[in-house]
Amino acid sequence: MDFKEGDSKKPEEEEKKKKKKKKKKKKKKKKKKKKKKKKKKKKKKKKKEEEEEEEEEEEEEEEEEDNNNNTTVVVATRRKATCVFSANLEQINRYAGIF
């Protein structure tokens, strides 16, 4: 490569500048990618926490429901015999007439 009188900069300087620019661009791209990855990870973590909270709430609701449905019943008959059992309200209503 010949250096012409009209050129303001030498070819080596231009190459250095191009390399520097390329390196800077690459660094910026890498930083952007890292930031995106971090954001994605954070989003995933948040989603996982929400799912866990939902599961806990559902379990609590099921436990409450079980506690409300199951009741202990004591049945007394004319012969003074007692029977104690645990059942849900539907079963109690269904078999209430038998005793």
N, CA, C and O atoms as CSV, one atom per row, in Angstrom:
chain,resi,resn,atom,element,x,y,z
A,1,MET,N,N,0.836,-1.183,0.000
A,1,MET,CA,C,0.000,0.000,0.000
A,1,MET,C,C,0.878,1.242,0.000
A,1,MET,O,O,1.773,1.408,0.829
A,2,ASP,N,N,0.599,2.060,-0.915
A,2,ASP,CA,C,1.351,3.310,-0.998
A,2,ASP,C,C,0.593,4.424,-0.302
A,2,ASP,O,O,-0.633,4.515,-0.367
A,3,PHE,N,N,1.353,5.254,0.354
A,3,PHE,CA,C,0.776,6.400,1.035
A,3,PHE,C,C,0.761,7.579,0.075
A,3,PHE,O,O,1.806,8.010,-0.413
A,4,LYS,N,N,-0.436,8.098,-0.193
A,4,LYS,CA,C,-0.557,9.228,-1.116
A,4,LYS,C,C,-0.459,10.538,-0.354
A,4,LYS,O,O,-0.738,10.600,0.843
A,5,GLU,N,N,-0.063,11.573,-1.061
A,5,GLU,CA,C,0.089,12.881,-0.427
A,5,GLU,C,C,-1.248,13.462,0.018
A,5,GLU,O,O,-1.289,14.215,0.992
A,6,GLY,N,N,-2.340,13.135,-0.668
A,6,GLY,CA,C,-3.664,13.684,-0.346
A,6,GLY,C,C,-4.301,13.055,0.893
A,6,GLY,O,O,-5.208,13.636,1.488
A,7,ASP,N,N,-3.826,11.862,1.283
A,7,ASP,CA,C,-4.403,11.198,2.461
A,7,ASP,C,C,-3.965,11.899,3.733
A,7,ASP,O,O,-2.809,12.293,3.888
A,8,SER,N,N,-4.919,12.042,4.634
A,8,SER,CA,C,-4.597,12.727,5.884
A,8,SER,C,C,-4.015,11.772,6.927
A,8,SER,O,O,-3.253,12.187,7.801
A,9,LYS,N,N,-4.376,10.498,6.830
A,9,LYS,CA,C,-3.887,9.543,7.827
A,9,LYS,C,C,-3.185,8.383,7.139
A,9,LYS,O,O,-3.463,8.056,5.985
A,10,LYS,N,N,-2.298,7.792,7.855
A,10,LYS,CA,C,-1.584,6.632,7.332
A,10,LYS,C,C,-2.485,5.399,7.438
A,10,LYS,O,O,-3.336,5.320,8.324
A,11,PRO,N,N,-2.292,4.445,6.533
A,11,PRO,CA,C,-3.117,3.222,6.562
A,11,PRO,C,C,-3.026,2.458,7.889
A,11,PRO,O,O,-4.018,1.890,8.345
A,12,GLU,N,N,-1.846,2.444,8.506
A,12,GLU,CA,C,-1.691,1.727,9.778
A,12,GLU,C,C,-2.576,2.331,10.858
A,12,GLU,O,O,-3.172,1.613,11.661
A,13,GLU,N,N,-2.654,3.648,10.870
A,13,GLU,CA,C,-3.477,4.329,11.873
A,13,GLU,C,C,-4.949,3.997,11.661
A,13,GLU,O,O,-5.696,3.786,12.617
A,14,GLU,N,N,-5.352,3.954,10.404
A,14,GLU,CA,C,-6.745,3.627,10.092
A,14,GLU,C,C,-7.073,2.203,10.531
A,14,GLU,O,O,-8.143,1.945,11.082
A,15,GLU,N,N,-6.146,1.286,10.282
A,15,GLU,CA,C,-6.356,-0.103,10.690
A,15,GLU,C,C,-6.482,-0.213,12.208
A,15,GLU,O,O,-7.346,-0.920,12.725
A,16,LYS,N,N,-5.602,0.501,12.911
A,16,LYS,CA,C,-5.656,0.502,14.374
A,16,LYS,C,C,-7.008,1.014,14.855
A,16,LYS,O,O,-7.615,0.454,15.768
A,17,LYS,N,N,-7.461,2.084,14.224
A,17,LYS,CA,C,-8.730,2.689,14.594
A,17,LYS,C,C,-9.882,1.707,14.352
A,17,LYS,O,O,-10.787,1.573,15.175
A,18,LYS,N,N,-9.824,1.024,13.201
A,18,LYS,CA,C,-10.869,0.056,12.861
A,18,LYS,C,C,-10.893,-1.087,13.873
A,18,LYS,O,O,-11.954,-1.509,14.332
A,19,LYS,N,N,-9.685,-1.584,14.213
A,19,LYS,CA,C,-9.590,-2.675,15.187
A,19,LYS,C,C,-10.148,-2.246,16.538
A,19,LYS,O,O,-10.871,-2.993,17.197
A,20,LYS,N,N,-9.792,-1.017,16.937
A,20,LYS,CA,C,-10.247,-0.483,18.212
A,20,LYS,C,C,-11.774,-0.374,18.226
A,20,LYS,O,O,-12.436,-0.726,19.202
A,21,LYS,N,N,-12.304,0.123,17.111
A,21,LYS,CA,C,-13.747,0.290,16.977
A,21,LYS,C,C,-14.441,-1.072,17.033
A,21,LYS,O,O,-15.468,-1.235,17.691
A,22,LYS,N,N,-13.860,-2.043,16.330
A,22,LYS,CA,C,-14.413,-3.391,16.283
A,22,LYS,C,C,-14.408,-4.011,17.684
A,22,LYS,O,O,-15.376,-4.643,18.107
A,23,LYS,N,N,-13.287,-3.812,18.393
A,23,LYS,CA,C,-13.136,-4.348,19.736
A,23,LYS,C,C,-14.175,-3.731,20.674
A,23,LYS,O,O,-14.784,-4.422,21.490
A,24,LYS,N,N,-14.362,-2.427,20.541
A,24,LYS,CA,C,-15.321,-1.701,21.366
A,24,LYS,C,C,-16.742,-2.211,21.098
A,24,LYS,O,O,-17.532,-2.414,22.020
A,25,LYS,N,N,-17.041,-2.411,19.815
A,25,LYS,CA,C,-18.358,-2.895,19.403
A,25,LYS,C,C,-18.608,-4.295,19.975
A,25,LYS,O,O,-19.695,-4.593,20.471
A,26,LYS,N,N,-17.582,-5.141,19.896
A,26,LYS,CA,C,-17.675,-6.508,20.399
A,26,LYS,C,C,-17.925,-6.500,21.909
A,26,LYS,O,O,-18.743,-7.263,22.423
A,27,LYS,N,N,-17.200,-5.620,22.606
A,27,LYS,CA,C,-17.327,-5.503,24.052
A,27,LYS,C,C,-18.745,-5.058,24.423
A,27,LYS,O,O,-19.348,-5.575,25.363
A,28,LYS,N,N,-19.256,-4.096,23.668
A,28,LYS,CA,C,-20.597,-3.569,23.906
A,28,LYS,C,C,-21.641,-4.664,23.693
A,28,LYS,O,O,-22.587,-4.800,24.469
A,29,LYS,N,N,-21.452,-5.437,22.630
A,29,LYS,CA,C,-22.371,-6.528,22.297
A,29,LYS,C,C,-22.368,-7.575,23.415
A,29,LYS,O,O,-23.418,-8.073,23.822
A,30,LYS,N,N,-21.166,-7.896,23.901
A,30,LYS,CA,C,-21.016,-8.879,24.967
A,30,LYS,C,C,-21.721,-8.399,26.239
A,30,LYS,O,O,-22.396,-9.172,26.919
A,31,LYS,N,N,-21.551,-7.116,26.545
A,31,LYS,CA,C,-22.158,-6.525,27.727
A,31,LYS,C,C,-23.685,-6.582,27.618
A,31,LYS,O,O,-24.380,-6.896,28.585
A,32,LYS,N,N,-24.187,-6.274,26.427
A,32,LYS,CA,C,-25.627,-6.284,26.178
A,32,LYS,C,C,-26.185,-7.699,26.352
A,32,LYS,O,O,-27.249,-7.891,26.941
A,33,LYS,N,N,-25.451,-8.682,25.829
A,33,LYS,CA,C,-25.860,-10.083,25.917
A,33,LYS,C,C,-25.906,-10.525,27.381
A,33,LYS,O,O,-26.835,-11.213,27.804
A,34,LYS,N,N,-24.891,-10.120,28.142
A,34,LYS,CA,C,-24.803,-10.471,29.552
A,34,LYS,C,C,-25.985,-9.872,30.317
A,34,LYS,O,O,-26.590,-10.527,31.166
A,35,LYS,N,N,-26.299,-8.620,30.000
A,35,LYS,CA,C,-27.402,-7.923,30.654
A,35,LYS,C,C,-28.726,-8.627,30.353
A,35,LYS,O,O,-29.570,-8.792,31.233
A,36,LYS,N,N,-28.889,-9.035,29.100
A,36,LYS,CA,C,-30.105,-9.718,28.665
A,36,LYS,C,C,-30.249,-11.053,29.403
A,36,LYS,O,O,-31.338,-11.414,29.850
A,37,LYS,N,N,-29.139,-11.773,29.520
A,37,LYS,CA,C,-29.126,-13.067,30.196
A,37,LYS,C,C,-29.512,-12.894,31.666
A,37,LYS,O,O,-30.291,-13.676,32.212
A,38,LYS,N,N,-28.954,-11.857,32.297
A,38,LYS,CA,C,-29.228,-11.572,33.698
A,38,LYS,C,C,-30.711,-11.260,33.893
A,38,LYS,O,O,-31.335,-11.720,34.849
A,39,LYS,N,N,-31.259,-10.475,32.975
A,39,LYS,CA,C,-32.664,-10.090,33.037
A,39,LYS,C,C,-33.557,-11.322,32.904
A,39,LYS,O,O,-34.548,-11.466,33.620
A,40,LYS,N,N,-33.188,-12.209,31.977
A,40,LYS,CA,C,-33.951,-13.436,31.732
A,40,LYS,C,C,-33.926,-14.322,32.979
A,40,LYS,O,O,-34.943,-14.898,33.365
A,41,LYS,N,N,-32.749,-14.421,33.601
A,41,LYS,CA,C,-32.582,-15.237,34.799
A,41,LYS,C,C,-33.452,-14.691,35.935
A,41,LYS,O,O,-34.096,-15.447,36.661
A,42,LYS,N,N,-33.455,-13.364,36.069
A,42,LYS,CA,C,-34.235,-12.707,37.112
A,42,LYS,C,C,-35.728,-12.973,36.903
A,42,LYS,O,O,-36.463,-13.246,37.852
A,43,LYS,N,N,-36.158,-12.889,35.642
A,43,LYS,CA,C,-37.559,-13.114,35.289
A,43,LYS,C,C,-37.962,-14.551,35.616
A,43,LYS,O,O,-39.044,-14.799,36.146
A,44,LYS,N,N,-37.072,-15.494,35.291
A,44,LYS,CA,C,-37.325,-16.912,35.543
A,44,LYS,C,C,-37.455,-17.162,37.047
A,44,LYS,O,O,-38.332,-17.906,37.487
A,45,LYS,N,N,-36.577,-16.536,37.825
A,45,LYS,CA,C,-36.581,-16.693,39.275
A,45,LYS,C,C,-37.890,-16.162,39.859
A,45,LYS,O,O,-38.492,-16.784,40.734
A,46,LYS,N,N,-38.316,-15.005,39.359
A,46,LYS,CA,C,-39.550,-14.379,39.833
A,46,LYS,C,C,-40.747,-15.284,39.537
A,46,LYS,O,O,-41.626,-15.461,40.380
A,47,LYS,N,N,-40.770,-15.851,38.337
A,47,LYS,CA,C,-41.859,-16.737,37.920
A,47,LYS,C,C,-41.906,-17.968,38.825
A,47,LYS,O,O,-42.982,-18.404,39.234
A,48,LYS,N,N,-40.735,-18.523,39.135
A,48,LYS,CA,C,-40.647,-19.704,39.988
A,48,LYS,C,C,-41.188,-19.394,41.383
A,48,LYS,O,O,-41.922,-20.201,41.954
A,49,GLU,N,N,-40.834,-18.235,41.933
A,49,GLU,CA,C,-41.312,-17.832,43.255
A,49,GLU,C,C,-42.836,-17.701,43.263
A,49,GLU,O,O,-43.494,-18.124,44.213
A,50,GLU,N,N,-43.390,-17.115,42.208
A,50,GLU,CA,C,-44.840,-16.957,42.114
A,50,GLU,C,C,-45.530,-18.315,42.085
A,50,GLU,O,O,-46.559,-18.503,42.734
A,51,GLU,N,N,-44.969,-19.259,41.338
A,51,GLU,CA,C,-45.542,-20.606,41.268
A,51,GLU,C,C,-45.517,-21.281,42.640
A,51,GLU,O,O,-46.481,-21.939,43.028
A,52,GLU,N,N,-44.415,-21.117,43.370
A,52,GLU,CA,C,-44.303,-21.703,44.702
A,52,GLU,C,C,-45.347,-21.111,45.641
A,52,GLU,O,O,-45.974,-21.833,46.417
A,53,GLU,N,N,-45.533,-19.790,45.568
A,53,GLU,CA,C,-46.535,-19.135,46.403
A,53,GLU,C,C,-47.930,-19.663,46.082
A,53,GLU,O,O,-48.725,-19.925,46.985
A,54,GLU,N,N,-48.223,-19.817,44.797
A,54,GLU,CA,C,-49.524,-20.350,44.381
A,54,GLU,C,C,-49.740,-21.752,44.944
A,54,GLU,O,O,-50.816,-22.066,45.452
A,55,GLU,N,N,-48.710,-22.589,44.849
A,55,GLU,CA,C,-48.807,-23.954,45.369
A,55,GLU,C,C,-49.095,-23.947,46.864
A,55,GLU,O,O,-49.948,-24.696,47.341
A,56,GLU,N,N,-48.381,-23.097,47.605
A,56,GLU,CA,C,-48.581,-23.005,49.047
A,56,GLU,C,C,-50.015,-22.586,49.361
A,56,GLU,O,O,-50.653,-23.155,50.247
A,57,GLU,N,N,-50.519,-21.588,48.630
A,57,GLU,CA,C,-51.884,-21.122,48.850
A,57,GLU,C,C,-52.887,-22.241,48.578
A,57,GLU,O,O,-53.831,-22.431,49.345
A,58,GLU,N,N,-52.683,-22.977,47.493
A,58,GLU,CA,C,-53.581,-24.081,47.155
A,58,GLU,C,C,-53.568,-25.153,48.248
A,58,GLU,O,O,-54.616,-25.676,48.627
A,59,GLU,N,N,-52.378,-25.474,48.748
A,59,GLU,CA,C,-52.270,-26.474,49.813
A,59,GLU,C,C,-53.002,-26.011,51.067
A,59,GLU,O,O,-53.706,-26.794,51.706
A,60,GLU,N,N,-52.835,-24.735,51.416
A,60,GLU,CA,C,-53.515,-24.190,52.590
A,60,GLU,C,C,-55.031,-24.262,52.412
A,60,GLU,O,O,-55.754,-24.624,53.340
A,61,GLU,N,N,-55.506,-23.917,51.215
A,61,GLU,CA,C,-56.940,-23.979,50.941
A,61,GLU,C,C,-57.450,-25.413,51.065
A,61,GLU,O,O,-58.513,-25.648,51.640
A,62,GLU,N,N,-56.694,-26.374,50.525
A,62,GLU,CA,C,-57.091,-27.779,50.611
A,62,GLU,C,C,-57.148,-28.245,52.062
A,62,GLU,O,O,-58.074,-28.955,52.454
A,63,GLU,N,N,-56.155,-27.844,52.861
A,63,GLU,CA,C,-56.136,-28.217,54.275
A,63,GLU,C,C,-57.349,-27.635,54.992
A,63,GLU,O,O,-58.009,-28.319,55.774
A,64,GLU,N,N,-57.636,-26.362,54.715
A,64,GLU,CA,C,-58.794,-25.715,55.323
A,64,GLU,C,C,-60.069,-26.442,54.938
A,64,GLU,O,O,-60.938,-26.693,55.772
A,65,GLU,N,N,-60.163,-26.775,53.658
A,65,GLU,CA,C,-61.341,-27.470,53.150
A,65,GLU,C,C,-61.495,-28.823,53.842
A,65,GLU,O,O,-62.597,-29.203,54.237
A,66,ASP,N,N,-60.387,-29.543,53.985
A,66,ASP,CA,C,-60.425,-30.839,54.662
A,66,ASP,C,C,-60.856,-30.683,56.120
A,66,ASP,O,O,-61.652,-31.470,56.632
A,67,ASN,N,N,-60.322,-29.659,56.777
A,67,ASN,CA,C,-60.674,-29.423,58.176
A,67,ASN,C,C,-62.156,-29.082,58.318
A,67,ASN,O,O,-62.799,-29.493,59.283
A,68,ASN,N,N,-62.692,-28.339,57.368
A,68,ASN,CA,C,-64.102,-27.954,57.425
A,68,ASN,C,C,-65.017,-29.135,57.118
A,68,ASN,O,O,-66.072,-29.279,57.735
A,69,ASN,N,N,-64.625,-29.969,56.183
A,69,ASN,CA,C,-65.478,-31.082,55.766
A,69,ASN,C,C,-65.472,-32.237,56.762
A,69,ASN,O,O,-66.510,-32.858,56.992
A,70,ASN,N,N,-64.334,-32.528,57.346
A,70,ASN,CA,C,-64.267,-33.652,58.276
A,70,ASN,C,C,-64.624,-33.189,59.684
A,70,ASN,O,O,-63.988,-32.293,60.239
A,71,THR,N,N,-65.634,-33.803,60.239
A,71,THR,CA,C,-66.031,-33.478,61.606
A,71,THR,C,C,-66.213,-34.773,62.375
A,71,THR,O,O,-66.548,-35.812,61.806
A,72,THR,N,N,-65.988,-34.692,63.662
A,72,THR,CA,C,-66.159,-35.869,64.506
A,72,THR,C,C,-67.611,-35.919,64.956
A,72,THR,O,O,-68.170,-34.923,65.415
A,73,VAL,N,N,-68.203,-37.081,64.819
A,73,VAL,CA,C,-69.617,-37.240,65.154
A,73,VAL,C,C,-69.759,-38.296,66.246
A,73,VAL,O,O,-69.165,-39.372,66.177
A,74,VAL,N,N,-70.554,-37.962,67.247
A,74,VAL,CA,C,-70.860,-38.926,68.301
A,74,VAL,C,C,-72.343,-39.232,68.190
A,74,VAL,O,O,-73.181,-38.332,68.227
A,75,VAL,N,N,-72.651,-40.497,68.054
A,75,VAL,CA,C,-74.044,-40.900,67.884
A,75,VAL,C,C,-74.482,-41.701,69.106
A,75,VAL,O,O,-73.817,-42.654,69.512
A,76,ALA,N,N,-75.595,-41.306,69.674
A,76,ALA,CA,C,-76.143,-42.036,70.821
A,76,ALA,C,C,-77.455,-42.676,70.390
A,76,ALA,O,O,-78.274,-42.047,69.720
A,77,THR,N,N,-77.644,-43.912,70.774
A,77,THR,CA,C,-78.888,-44.616,70.437
A,77,THR,C,C,-79.695,-44.839,71.707
A,77,THR,O,O,-79.265,-44.447,72.791
A,78,ARG,N,N,-80.860,-45.464,71.583
A,78,ARG,CA,C,-81.732,-45.709,72.738
A,78,ARG,C,C,-81.094,-46.682,73.723
A,78,ARG,O,O,-81.393,-46.635,74.916
A,79,ARG,N,N,-80.245,-47.535,73.255
A,79,ARG,CA,C,-79.629,-48.540,74.138
A,79,ARG,C,C,-78.346,-48.013,74.776
A,79,ARG,O,O,-77.587,-48.787,75.358
A,80,LYS,N,N,-78.097,-46.732,74.678
A,80,LYS,CA,C,-76.941,-46.052,75.276
A,80,LYS,C,C,-75.605,-46.475,74.662
A,80,LYS,O,O,-74.561,-46.294,75.289
A,81,ALA,N,N,-75.616,-47.012,73.494
A,81,ALA,CA,C,-74.374,-47.358,72.801
A,81,ALA,C,C,-73.939,-46.124,72.016
A,81,ALA,O,O,-74.756,-45.469,71.369
A,82,THR,N,N,-72.670,-45.820,72.077
A,82,THR,CA,C,-72.183,-44.646,71.348
A,82,THR,C,C,-71.216,-45.067,70.261
A,82,THR,O,O,-70.506,-46.065,70.377
A,83,CYS,N,N,-71.211,-44.298,69.234
A,83,CYS,CA,C,-70.324,-44.567,68.106
A,83,CYS,C,C,-69.636,-43.254,67.747
A,83,CYS,O,O,-70.302,-42.242,67.530
A,84,VAL,N,N,-68.314,-43.266,67.685
A,84,VAL,CA,C,-67.565,-42.058,67.336
A,84,VAL,C,C,-66.850,-42.302,66.016
A,84,VAL,O,O,-66.143,-43.297,65.858
A,85,PHE,N,N,-67.039,-41.395,65.075
A,85,PHE,CA,C,-66.335,-41.522,63.800
A,85,PHE,C,C,-66.115,-40.142,63.191
A,85,PHE,O,O,-66.753,-39.160,63.570
A,86,SER,N,N,-65.220,-40.104,62.266
A,86,SER,CA,C,-64.914,-38.854,61.575
A,86,SER,C,C,-65.396,-38.986,60.143
A,86,SER,O,O,-65.080,-39.955,59.454
A,87,ALA,N,N,-66.165,-38.001,59.705
A,87,ALA,CA,C,-66.695,-38.057,58.344
A,87,ALA,C,C,-66.920,-36.644,57.836
A,87,ALA,O,O,-66.944,-35.685,58.608
A,88,ASN,N,N,-67.083,-36.534,56.544
A,88,ASN,CA,C,-67.394,-35.203,56.022
A,88,ASN,C,C,-68.900,-34.985,56.061
A,88,ASN,O,O,-69.662,-35.929,56.273
A,89,LEU,N,N,-69.327,-33.754,55.860
A,89,LEU,CA,C,-70.727,-33.379,56.030
A,89,LEU,C,C,-71.668,-34.151,55.111
A,89,LEU,O,O,-72.785,-34.477,55.513
A,90,GLU,N,N,-71.247,-34.446,53.904
A,90,GLU,CA,C,-72.093,-35.194,52.965
A,90,GLU,C,C,-72.407,-36.581,53.511
A,90,GLU,O,O,-73.550,-37.033,53.452
A,91,GLN,N,N,-71.395,-37.250,54.039
A,91,GLN,CA,C,-71.603,-38.588,54.597
A,91,GLN,C,C,-72.523,-38.537,55.813
A,91,GLN,O,O,-73.386,-39.397,55.983
A,92,ILE,N,N,-72.335,-37.537,56.646
A,92,ILE,CA,C,-73.168,-37.404,57.847
A,92,ILE,C,C,-74.626,-37.240,57.445
A,92,ILE,O,O,-75.500,-37.905,57.999
A,93,ASN,N,N,-74.890,-36.376,56.503
A,93,ASN,CA,C,-76.264,-36.139,56.054
A,93,ASN,C,C,-76.861,-37.394,55.420
A,93,ASN,O,O,-78.045,-37.673,55.607
A,94,ARG,N,N,-76.073,-38.139,54.689
A,94,ARG,CA,C,-76.554,-39.332,53.996
A,94,ARG,C,C,-76.963,-40.432,54.985
A,94,ARG,O,O,-77.984,-41.095,54.804
A,95,TYR,N,N,-76.153,-40.613,56.026
A,95,TYR,CA,C,-76.398,-41.721,56.953
A,95,TYR,C,C,-77.078,-41.294,58.252
A,95,TYR,O,O,-77.211,-42.110,59.163
A,96,ALA,N,N,-77.501,-40.064,58.358
A,96,ALA,CA,C,-78.106,-39.568,59.598
A,96,ALA,C,C,-79.384,-40.321,59.950
A,96,ALA,O,O,-79.665,-40.541,61.128
A,97,GLY,N,N,-80.145,-40.712,58.965
A,97,GLY,CA,C,-81.410,-41.395,59.226
A,97,GLY,C,C,-81.253,-42.831,59.689
A,97,GLY,O,O,-82.188,-43.379,60.273
A,98,ILE,N,N,-80.123,-43.458,59.458
A,98,ILE,CA,C,-79.928,-44.870,59.803
A,98,ILE,C,C,-79.940,-45.074,61.312
A,98,ILE,O,O,-80.546,-46.023,61.811
A,99,PHE,N,N,-79.278,-44.195,62.028
A,99,PHE,CA,C,-79.196,-44.368,63.474
A,99,PHE,C,C,-80.500,-43.931,64.058
A,99,PHE,O,O,-80.679,-43.982,65.275
